[in-house]
Amino acid sequence: MSPVPKTRAAMIALVRNAQGVVTVQLDTDELSGVVKRLRRAEGQIGGVIRMIEEGRDCAEIVTQLAAVSKALDRAGFAVIATSLRQCLTEDPTSDSIDTASLEKLFLSLA
């Protein structure tokens, strides 16, 4: 992979692979809140599994599944928002910004 110009002290890097596809590599410090949210969701999923194994009420299980789903969606949106913020700080005429790919990622969560 050949690097594409970086900004903000390489906290977020846009990298072009051999096929010319630009990917976004995010610094974990930038996404520490997302990691916490995902760890919480991981615990919720374990709780849902236990609820199913214990034969808990369907409505309780579905309520917890909805909470996990929402947490995962919010984590995904946070990752994409970070990427979009980076693109806004890039040179808008730069070839390194692949807005179509970012749009596709965003819509994949909808």
C-alpha positions as CSV (number, residue, x, y, z in Angstrom):
1,M,0.0,0.0,0.0
2,S,1.3,3.4,-0.8
3,P,0.4,6.2,1.6
4,V,-1.7,9.2,0.5
5,P,-0.8,12.6,2.1
6,K,-1.7,12.7,5.8
7,T,-2.9,15.5,8.0
8,R,-3.2,16.2,11.7
9,A,0.1,14.5,12.6
10,A,-1.0,11.2,11.0
11,M,-3.7,10.7,13.5
12,I,-5.9,9.6,10.6
13,A,-4.3,8.3,7.5
14,L,-5.8,7.8,4.0
15,V,-4.0,4.9,2.3
16,R,-4.4,3.9,-1.3
17,N,-3.9,0.1,-1.9
18,A,-2.6,-1.6,-5.1
19,Q,-6.0,-1.5,-6.7
20,G,-6.3,2.3,-6.1
21,V,-8.9,2.0,-3.4
22,V,-8.5,4.5,-0.7
23,T,-9.0,3.3,2.9
24,V,-9.1,5.3,6.1
25,Q,-6.9,4.2,9.0
26,L,-7.9,5.8,12.3
27,D,-5.9,6.3,15.4
28,T,-7.3,4.3,18.3
29,D,-6.9,7.4,20.5
30,E,-9.4,9.2,18.2
31,L,-11.9,6.4,18.7
32,S,-11.5,5.5,22.4
33,G,-15.1,6.3,23.1
34,V,-16.1,3.9,20.3
35,V,-14.0,1.1,21.8
36,K,-15.7,1.7,25.2
37,R,-19.1,1.5,23.5
38,L,-18.2,-1.7,21.7
39,R,-16.9,-3.3,24.9
40,R,-20.2,-2.4,26.6
41,A,-22.1,-3.9,23.7
42,E,-19.9,-7.0,23.9
43,G,-21.1,-7.4,27.5
44,Q,-24.7,-6.9,26.5
45,I,-24.4,-9.6,23.9
46,G,-23.1,-12.0,26.6
47,G,-26.1,-11.0,28.7
48,V,-28.5,-11.7,25.9
49,I,-26.9,-15.2,25.4
50,R,-27.4,-15.9,29.1
51,M,-31.0,-14.7,28.9
52,I,-31.7,-17.1,26.1
53,E,-29.9,-20.0,27.8
54,E,-32.0,-19.3,31.0
55,G,-35.2,-19.3,29.0
56,R,-36.0,-15.6,29.9
57,D,-39.1,-13.8,28.5
58,C,-39.0,-13.1,24.8
59,A,-39.8,-9.4,25.3
60,E,-36.9,-8.9,27.7
61,I,-34.5,-10.6,25.2
62,V,-35.8,-8.5,22.3
63,T,-35.4,-5.3,24.4
64,Q,-31.8,-6.2,25.1
65,L,-31.1,-7.1,21.5
66,A,-32.5,-3.7,20.4
67,A,-30.2,-2.0,22.9
68,V,-27.2,-3.9,21.5
69,S,-28.2,-3.1,17.9
70,K,-28.5,0.6,18.7
71,A,-25.1,0.6,20.5
72,L,-23.5,-1.0,17.4
73,D,-25.1,1.4,15.1
74,R,-23.9,4.4,17.1
75,A,-20.4,3.0,17.2
76,G,-20.4,2.6,13.4
77,F,-21.7,6.1,12.9
78,A,-19.0,7.5,15.2
79,V,-16.3,5.8,13.1
80,I,-17.7,7.1,9.9
81,A,-18.2,10.6,11.4
82,T,-14.5,10.6,12.3
83,S,-13.6,9.7,8.7
84,L,-15.9,12.4,7.3
85,R,-14.4,15.0,9.6
86,Q,-11.0,14.0,8.3
87,C,-12.2,14.4,4.7
88,L,-13.5,17.9,5.5
89,T,-10.0,18.9,6.6
90,E,-8.3,17.4,3.6
91,D,-7.8,19.5,0.4
92,P,-11.2,19.2,-1.4
93,T,-9.5,19.0,-4.7
94,S,-7.3,16.1,-3.6
95,D,-7.7,12.7,-5.3
96,S,-7.1,11.1,-1.9
97,I,-10.7,11.7,-0.8
98,D,-13.0,8.9,-1.9
99,T,-16.4,10.3,-0.9
100,A,-18.2,7.5,-2.8
101,S,-16.7,4.9,-0.6
102,L,-17.4,6.9,2.6
103,E,-21.0,7.4,1.4
104,K,-21.3,3.7,0.8
105,L,-20.0,3.0,4.3
106,F,-22.4,5.4,5.9
107,L,-25.4,4.0,4.0
108,S,-24.4,0.5,5.0
109,L,-25.5,1.4,8.5
110,A,-28.9,2.7,7.5
